[in-house]
Each structure stands twice: as C-alpha cells, then as structure tokens.
Amino acid sequence: MATDPSPVRPRTWLTVEETAAELGLSAMTIYRAISANAFPAVRVGRRICVPAAAIEELAGAAVDRGSVIDTADWRQVLATG
C-alpha cells in the first residue's frame, strides 16, 4: 500500500536563472539589478540566491498600488505599503 507523500513545500530560495525565467527576463538583467542594489538577493560564497518571497511581495505591491513598481524603489514601496 502506497503512503501519501508529504505535501510539496514552496521553494524559499531561487537561483538567478529561475528568477529570470519566472519574471520573463534575462539572467543578466537580474544580475545587473542585484549589483545595483535594486533587487533583493543573498550571496553565499560565489552563489547568489533570490528569496522567492521577494517576487511575491513585489507582485503584491504592484497589485495593491495598481501601478508599476520600480525595483530600484522596492524597499521604500514595501516599507510604505
């Protein structure tokens, strides 16, 4: 008898390539935004990881405001709601 597998947990971290694919952008565009401190990321050694929650928060902010959110201003947008 097969056991029910545990539910799939959403990913907490994404690679730059996965983030780019999710947003329909090139990985280089994401790397540039990260380098300009315009997109949230964590560096672990040579690897860069993007918190999946950041994409959800940015999308939610755009929906809530009903306008375009510039990633250069994402911290201010999220802080002010």
LINGI-V557615 format. One record per helix or strand of 2 or more residues. SS is the DSSP state (2 for helix, 1 for strand). FROM is the first residue (numbers start at 0). LEN is the number of residues. Records with the same first field share a line. If there is no record, write none. Layout:
BEGIN
SS=FROM-LEN  FROM-LEN
END
This chain:
BEGIN
1=12-3  41-3  46-5
2=15-8  26-9  51-14  70-10
END
